[in-house]
């Protein structure tokens, strides 16, 4: 998509360069080149913006969930696992 945008800017820049005065060249470049191209890129970029917003929201929800789990179960809670491992060792012996 960006190749098309670069090509369009190039064409409109050449069109602007062939205008008879500087004002006409600037207006040609803005109204035939920059304005339509910025609208086109904004419209075609909408799905990507939505995906980024959704990913950011999912990442925020995941961090909230992780914080909630850390509040319920402390990080150094190994007492239950040690007891289970000791019981397993007793059964094997």
C-alpha positions, 0 to 999 in steps of 0.5 A: 500500500505504501508503494502506491502512496509513494507513487501517487506523491511522486506523480502529484509532485511532478504535476505541481512542478509543471504548473505556471506559478508557485501558488498553483503548484502548491494547491495542486500538490495539496489538493491532488496529492496530500489531501486525498492520500491522507484520507486514503491512508487513514481509511485503510489504516482503520483496521490496524488501529482497531487491532492495536486498541484491542490488543492494548485492552487485552494486555491491560485485562491480562495485567489486572488478572495477574495482579488479582491472582498475586493478591490472592496467592502470594509468590512464596507460597510453597507450603502445600507443594512441599507437603505433597512432595513429602507425601509422595516420597513416603509412598515410594519408600 
